[in-house]
């Protein structure tokens, strides 16, 4: 259809036309993956143990969780997560499903969502699909959030404050302790925290930033994903017993989606067990991230907002982001361009995602290319 062609042509003129990348050659170092603990690269190390422990894990659940007869492995994974977090957990098919489902379920007539401006698109979509009442506050601005709550809290039976613990584009962190303190002033306030980019890489057992900061019991709905550091697929929500029952009855993506295959739940179980014992890898990743961040700051001449393994290099335009990604690929590094609408206009960038098995020596040539290209592009 002509209308599709016109839209695609316009995206191409703006250097914003997307395409699915092909599998790269093995000699390139991938710095766009969310495989933060490098477990995805090491999957073959665990296949023998997996087959011994989960020989009966089927490849299809064949129905939703409310109808399936094949969900013993789902239940075992949820029980294991409940042991780790000290509260019940509920599986979803993806982080997108989890956020759309939870936001939709919590969209009650008397509810107001108060969201950080940089929350993930899946949460924004959940709000829009459900027709939620919501307001946004400037990123990580507790002062503005406090003003919003003072104005709105008495007009709603339920206030849901929504943040990410580690933000996917800038790699910075939410002020969870300050949010918990603020929550104590409002008995009708729930804290909703998406830990997608913190699960596996923060905290003593890798349970996320809330574990690291000692505020796990204060998070009412905690979202974690298996598709990043856990080298699997799917997601989970940690909440109260009542909250879990509520989601089972109200979260439409949970009710109306065929459940994850049991083999997937079993693999996530094994990977989560491995994660809890990877304290040294987490420390190594933090050291590497600090070194990488320092080099990016030196080359760009500006401080980085990042406090994690996600480190952006801003280019200011999609054309420059694409050109820089091409130069890096020629030098042996996969680091893809991030353009609007994923980021706001002018926020175009290369987003570097680091893995625990990377070494400073392997990455060092990247900084040479990055410095040369930054002055030429």
C-alpha positions, 0 to 999 in steps of 0.5 A: 500500500502507498501509505506504508511506502510513504511512512517507510520512506519518511523514516528512511529520510530521517535515518530512523528506518529499522530492520532486524539485524542478521546473526553477526560473525563470531569474531565481533564482540557484542556490546548491544546484548543484555546478556549482562552475566554472559550466561547466554554465551555459556549456555552449553556449559549447563545443558548436561545438568539441565537434562539430568535435573529436568528430563521431563520438561515439555516443549509446550504448555498447550494452554494458559496457566488457568487451563494447562495441565503442564505447569509443575515446572512453572510452580517450582520456579514460582516457589523458588522465587518466593523463597528468594524474595520472601513473597509470592511470585507470578510468572508472565510470558515476557516483561512486556506482558508483565507490565501491560498486565499489572498496570491493566489490573491495577487500573481501578476507577479510583487509581492514579499512576504517578510515573517517572518520565523515563519509564519503559514503553511497555508500562506506557503502553499498559497505561494507554491500553487500560485507559489509566489515569496517570501523571508523570514527573521529571526523571528521578525528581523526588521534589516534583514527585512530592509536590504531585503527591501532596496535590493528588493523594487525597483525591484517589483511593490508590496511588501507584508510583512507577519507576525502573530501578535501573533505566534501560537507556541511560543506565542510571538508578532510581532513588529507591530509598527516598521513594520508600521514605516517601511512601511511608507518608501515604497509606494509599501509595503502592511502589511499582518497580521494574527491575528488568535491568537490575535482576541478576546484576545487583544485590548479594544474590542478584535479586536487584537494586531493591535487594542491594539497598535493603528495601525489598519488603517495601516494594509492592510490585517488583517486576523481574525478567529472565530474558536479560542477565538470566539468559532465558525468556519470560518475566515475573512479578513479586508481590503479596499473596493478595496481590498475586491472587488479584493478578491471576484474576485481573491481568489479561495477558496472564489469563489469555496467553498460552503459558510459557513452555515448561522447558523454559520455566525449568531453564529459568529455574536453573539460570536463577540458581546460577545467578545467586552464586555469581557474586564475583561476576557481579563485582567484575561487571561493576569494575568493568562498568566503572572503567568503561564509563570513565573512558566514555566521559573522557572521550565525550568530555561530559559526565555520564549519568550511568551507574550501571553496566548500561553506558550511553554515548550520545551523538545528538542525531540518528545519522551520527549514531548510525555512522558511529555504529558502522565505524565500531562494527568495522573495528570488530564491535557490535554497538547498535544505534538507538534512535527516536522514538526509543529516545527523545529527539536529540537523545540519539546514541550508541548504548553500550551494554557490558557483560561480566566475561568481557575484559578491559584488554578486549574492549581497549581498541573500542576506545581508540575507534570511539575517540577517532570517530567522535571527532570525525563524524 
